[in-house]
Amino acid sequence: MTHHSPDNELGFETRAIHAGQSPEPVTGAVTVPIFQTSTYAQEGLGRPYQGVYEYARTINPTRSALEACIASLEDGTYGLAFASGLATASNLMNLLSAGDHVIVGDDVYGGTYRLFTAVMQKFGLSFDFVDTSNIESLEQYVRPQTKMLWIETPTNPLLKLTDLEAAAAFAHRHNLISVVDNTFLTPWNQRPLSLGIDVVVHSATKYLGGHSDVVLGVMATRSREIYENQKFHQNAVGAVCGPFDAWLVMRGLKTLSVRMARHAENATALARLCTAHPAVEKVYYPGLSDHPQYALAQRQMRTPGGMVSLVLKGGLEAARACMESFKLFTLAESLGGVESLADHPAIMTHASIPADRRAELGITDGLIRLSIGIETYEDLRTDLLRGLEAAARAAELSPAI
Ligand SMILES: Cc1ncc(COP(=O)(O)O)c(C=O)c1O
């Protein structure tokens, strides 16, 4: 069943392991089986199995278990799973029609920016990319055609926050559907639906899956109307995930809470280490007391998460020296896996944002984004210091930058 009523009597960790996942009735298998089938035997002509199972794009029991689990973890009523985070975002665009306008955060994931500007715009949707960290300033962008508010908090890669209660109130006042991309924090850290947001979307490729072995997306909502629209389009558009991928994400979810706690513990210690290092110009991490929205972070998020961004003195050459001298931090796109990764947003994840726009946003050539994994802290510390020392040497060699 994709429907799941939030059962607040059970704790988060319990629901991460059990929600949507009763033992399988034929054998008692404790783990939800991977229903690797495209179709189901019908009970008679025009009679799908149990009145439900007809074709696996429409419904698959492994996918349904994941959908129920994510609905529960996000304190939602309904969940849906798709082929990727972007497939989920794309499905959500079906809540809109040609002529509609969307207010979007100004440093959302580059692929989201590309989906909206290079794909959705040609179907007659329009987008304003604005700083959602100041909700009052959003009033000026609301038009009669505005139908949706799309937020990432913390943002990627600059870790700016948006006050979700204020955002939800603003959206309700203007009758907008509010959407939060909760990829960076996961429901263990932040539950937007409980703060009045209409829809949560995730790249489950990241922390929810947690092991860098699957590409998948999910959404959750409490609104029956939104769910029915999205369920219809999940089937009509067809960007569903496969059952094995759904199973991998479900397996990841079982350890979400212990992983997220360790990610945050390692990230907090490493962010503090960086603030004191001479190679570093600036550290972005909502767990540092000099983060401009530290108070909001304390109120809205259980922990500051596992993502840390740094600006290195010496620009691109320092960033290159740092990243190429790492032995543990793997130079790779993506984030949220158990292993630590290093990304250079301007060249890698955010290259699809035009250079002048990147400069406006502060995505400079010296900026690196670290996805802090759950390896032994001392090993990460040694590796990061190795990188920072290499950056310092490179900055000395190119002082003019
Ligand atoms: C915050 C955020 N949202 C959405 C996506 C897109 O997800 P996917 O790569 O699963 O399509 C990403 C991917 O990097 C992301 O970081």
The ligand as an ORCA input file, in Angstrom:
! r2SCAN-3c Opt
* xyz 0 1
  C      19.698     18.721     -3.619
  C      19.499     17.835     -4.808
  N      18.275     17.709     -5.339
  C      18.052     16.923     -6.418
  C      19.069     16.225     -7.029
  C      18.780     15.386     -8.251
  O      18.727     14.041     -7.900
  P      19.136     12.810     -8.852
  O      20.577     12.946     -9.155
  O      18.774     11.617     -8.039
  O      18.284     12.947    -10.088
  C      20.357     16.314     -6.507
  C      21.458     15.554     -7.141
  O      22.616     15.813     -6.982
  C      20.580     17.141     -5.364
  O      21.812     17.279     -4.835
*
